[in-house]
């Protein structure tokens, strides 16, 4: 039987503040299997990096988490897991993901988050989780994990 928390993510739910979106990310860290990749979609300003901050905290990462827009990749060591955070927005083509050497950088236990997954279509690892964040009114965000 599927965990009730995971069922909630699959049905989708709304957060009403940035702090609530971060807490949701922290909860997601407890559900995301070791080694899994999270493909994180949503428009600019939807709250992707806010969610990743919470996810990182849930994995035991301390310090600031910002989107690696210009660096493309940030590696964060956490007490529970390592987090590889990719912002694929500036990649020219999906094959450019290969140049980030994610497999070589990942140290178990780890998880990878790829923001803007549509930029790397066809290069997603098998079994990747897909989460969409949609901005609503004000600080509301709709989060839904693809089944």
Protein Blocks (a to p, Z undefined) as FASTA:
>chain_A
ZZfklmmmmnopadfbfklmmmmmmmmmmmmcghiacddeddehilmmmmmmmmmmmnop
acjdddfklnopacdddfkbccddddfklpmbfklmmmnommmmpccddddddehkllmg
oiacehiacddddddehjbccddddZZ
